[in-house]
């Protein structure tokens, strides 16, 4: 598979950030590892292999089994009170040749690198737990309730845990080139304001413009329906959505770095 990183431009862009905690090279390698597995639809052998990879890299990693043989992967950093959940989905759409470099691999890679950074970050006494959840079955058909299709891992997790969650941050399309993530209309306004403040602080304000896009039904939706404040980081103006061009040519280290540093700063302020 061809290398897609452009070292000189990306080195310049990364240096423009005001902090250097998120290792974009490490994150991009984890993105590439997933893409090299090929398609990873829910319940597939490749999906199982990826679940084990995620579990090994999350603090206190474990599986939570779902109906139909699927599984969420969960990790946690201890704290006091209700946890903040940082989430992504790790399955890909069941389309021949679809490897989901942005739609699946990007959010998962960012989640794992943020978990690594936060695991070694000294946090104030009394800080809330941070829980990391990689959802399975976001793309999987399931006609069992009002959502109609998909969101299988997040629906199950919300049913079981929503009452004990403080807030949720979902990382979905966070690695695509020319990244610009406006507020998704159902995302909590106060949380989004704090996220944009974090982006300005780290020098990634251009990735989170003062704009709004429409409501996107995504893995944050089941939590919002149950009263959990949540935000969705999704650049839905992505031309390769559910197309085979969502490969390594569609993503960048720079975008991962901007997303990752912003979320780290957001978490540090909770």
Secondary structure, 3 states (H helix, E strand, C coil): CCCCCCHHHHHHHHHCCCCCCCCHHHHHHHHHHHHHCCCCCCCCHHHHHHHHHHHHHCCCCEEEECHHHCEEEEEEECCCCCEEEEEEECCCCCCCCCCCHHHHHHHHHHHHHHHHHHHCCCCCCCCCCEEEEEECCCCCCCCCCCCCCCCHHHHHHHHHHHHHEEEEEEEEECCECCCCCCEECCCCHHHHHHHHHHHHHHCCHHHCCCCEECCCCCCCHHHHCCCCEEEEEECCCCCCCCCCCCCHHHECHHHHHHHHHHHHHHHHCC
